[in-house]
Amino acid sequence: MSPLKFEADHATAWAELEALLDHAEGQTKKRAKTALDGARLAALYRAVCEQLALAQARAYPVHLTQRLESLTHRAHQLIYRRRAWGMERLRSLALVDFPEAVRAHRHYLWAAALLFIVPALVTGWAIWRDPGFILHLVSADDVQQFDSMYGDNDRALGRERGADTDWEMFGFYIMHNIGLGFQCFAAGVFAGIGSAFFLVFNGLFLGAMTGYMIAGGYSENFLSFVVTHGAFELTAIVLAGAGGLRLGHSWLSPGRLTRTESIKLAAREAVVVIYGVIGLLLIAAAVEAFWSSARWIAPQVKYGVGAVCWTFVLSYLAWQGRPRAAAPPAARNESPDAR
């Protein structure tokens, strides 16, 4: 391909990236609050990185490679610049960066959700039909622990817990949840197989518990316990797995980059998702310790609060941080007579 055709084929995308960079840099200087389409910016940045590598390999004219180098440098500085972790940065992360990053990884998110949900549904249905099947997945000691935790006996979860125990469990849940999320993400470096394994494994375990509890007549105890914090914890597990699948895909298909460079780029893009995962898991730990285990709260109240939490989490990830539609020209609002 000649340099002229190469430039003509990609000129529109370069111009779009340049316009986004001009807009973002101007917003930074003015400290304005207009939302930026970060997912589109990241996609254009990745494409221009590959085009720069191709232009350098083919020894295209200097003016062409210099333009691409300038674009990639500006985009890299904008996306990966060091910023102080004050309240304004945390606010930006929560309200814009995290949900945008999740939507940018939507294909990996759907794959992770299927790897988690399908085994859970299949296993739950199988154990509901035949409760004894659970012994093929977990040990008899684990089954006895399920009965002890969620049954109607005096040792059931939440019956005799005081404030000190709630704080102990809060610390335990933090360690457990974050460890689980780290497993699902970090295992993705093994071509994504590790993340897929942990997603399926946790889906099987959740399905086994749910099916067994419903079949044993403890559905109210179990479901009222998990419904609220599950909105944050289960979502975080799937998101961590999606980040891991992103790492695995970058190893399997590095494009024109080396595998090391590809994994580094994928990790930089996925780390914003992991920041959000940690936040969701901290919320889940607090809810599980202080709300889910409280037996004095009626199950119907927990179901209602749980429905609100699920609606909030899904709506937040789907819509929060989207760029606002441009305002219509003033002329469109004028009446025909005014014109």
Long-range contacts (C-beta under 8 A, 24 or more apart in sequence): 1-58, 3-55, 3-60, 3-61, 3-64, 6-51, 6-54, 6-55, 6-60, 6-64, 7-64, 10-51, 13-44, 13-47, 13-48, 14-48, 14-67, 14-68, 14-71, 16-44, 17-41, 17-44, 17-45, 17-48, 17-71, 17-75, 18-71, 20-44, 21-71, 21-74, 21-75, 21-78, 24-78, 25-74, 25-78, 28-78, 34-323, 34-324, 35-96, 35-321, 35-322, 35-323, 35-324, 36-96, 36-323, 37-100, 37-323, 38-96, 38-97, 38-100, 38-101, 38-104, 38-321, 39-100, 39-101, 39-103, 39-104, 41-75, 41-78, 41-79, 42-79, 42-104, 42-269, 43-104, 44-75, 45-72, 45-75, 45-76, 45-79, 46-265, 48-72, 48-75, 49-257, 49-265, 50-255, 50-256, 50-257, 53-256, 53-257, 54-256, 57-256, 79-268, 80-268, 93-272, 93-275, 93-276, 94-276, 94-279, 95-320, 95-321, 96-320, 96-321, 97-272, 97-275, 97-321, 98-272, 98-273, 98-275, 98-276, 98-279, 98-321, 99-276, 99-316, 99-317, 99-318, 99-319, 99-320, 99-321, 100-321, 101-269, 101-270, 101-272, 101-273, 101-276, 102-239, 102-242, 102-273, 102-276, 102-317, 103-317, 103-318, 104-269, 105-242, 105-243, 105-246, 105-269, 105-270, 105-273, 108-242, 108-243, 108-245, 108-246, 108-249, 109-238, 109-239, 109-242, 111-242, 111-245, 112-195, 112-199, 112-238, 112-239, 112-241, 112-242, 112-244, 112-245, 113-238, 113-242, 115-196, 115-199, 115-200, 115-203, 115-241, 116-199, 116-200, 116-202, 116-203, 116-234, 116-237, 116-238, 116-241, 117-203, 118-203, 119-200, 119-203, 119-204, 119-207, 120-203, 120-204, 120-206, 120-207, 120-210, 121-207, 122-207, 123-203, 123-204, 123-207, 123-208, 123-211, 124-206, 124-207, 124-208, 124-210, 124-211, 124-214, 125-207, 125-211, 126-211, 127-207, 127-208, 127-211, 127-212, 127-215, 128-211, 128-214, 128-215, 131-211, 131-212, 131-215, 131-216, 134-208, 134-211, 134-212, 137-204, 137-205, 137-208, 138-205, 138-208, 143-212, 146-209, 146-212, 146-213, 147-216, 147-218, 150-213, 150-218, 150-221, 150-222, 150-225, 151-216, 151-218, 151-221, 152-218, 152-221, 156-221, 156-295, 157-221, 157-225, 157-293, 157-295, 158-225, 158-293, 158-294, 158-295, 159-295, 161-293, 166-289, 166-290, 166-293, 167-289, 169-288, 169-289, 169-293, 170-285, 170-286, 170-289, 170-290, 173-284, 173-285, 173-288, 173-289, 174-281, 174-282, 174-285, 177-233, 177-236, 177-281, 177-284, 177-285, 178-278, 178-281, 180-237, 180-240, 181-236, 181-237, 181-240, 181-274, 181-277, 181-278, 181-281, 182-240, 184-237, 184-240, 184-241, 184-243, 184-244, 185-240, 185-241, 185-243, 185-244, 185-247, 185-270, 185-274, 185-277, 186-244, 187-244, 188-241, 188-243, 188-244, 188-245, 188-246, 188-247, 188-248, 189-244, 189-247, 189-248, 189-251, 189-263, 190-248, 191-248, 191-251, 191-252, 192-244, 192-245, 192-247, 192-248, 192-249, 192-251, 192-252, 193-248, 194-244, 194-248, 195-240, 195-241, 195-243, 195-244, 195-245, 195-247, 195-248, 196-241, 196-245, 196-248, 198-241, 198-244, 199-237, 199-238, 199-241, 202-237, 206-234, 220-299, 223-299, 223-303, 224-299, 224-302, 224-303, 225-292, 225-293, 225-302, 226-292, 227-302, 227-303, 227-306, 227-307, 227-310, 228-287, 228-291, 228-292, 228-302, 228-305, 228-306, 228-309, 229-283, 229-284, 229-285, 229-287, 229-288, 229-291, 229-292, 230-284, 230-306, 231-306, 231-309, 231-310, 231-312, 231-313, 232-280, 232-281, 232-283, 232-284, 232-287, 232-309, 232-313, 233-280, 233-281, 233-284, 233-288, 235-280, 235-313, 235-314, 235-317, 236-277, 236-280, 236-281, 236-284, 239-273, 239-276, 239-277, 239-280, 240-273, 240-274, 240-277, 242-273, 243-270, 243-273, 243-274, 243-277, 246-270, 280-313
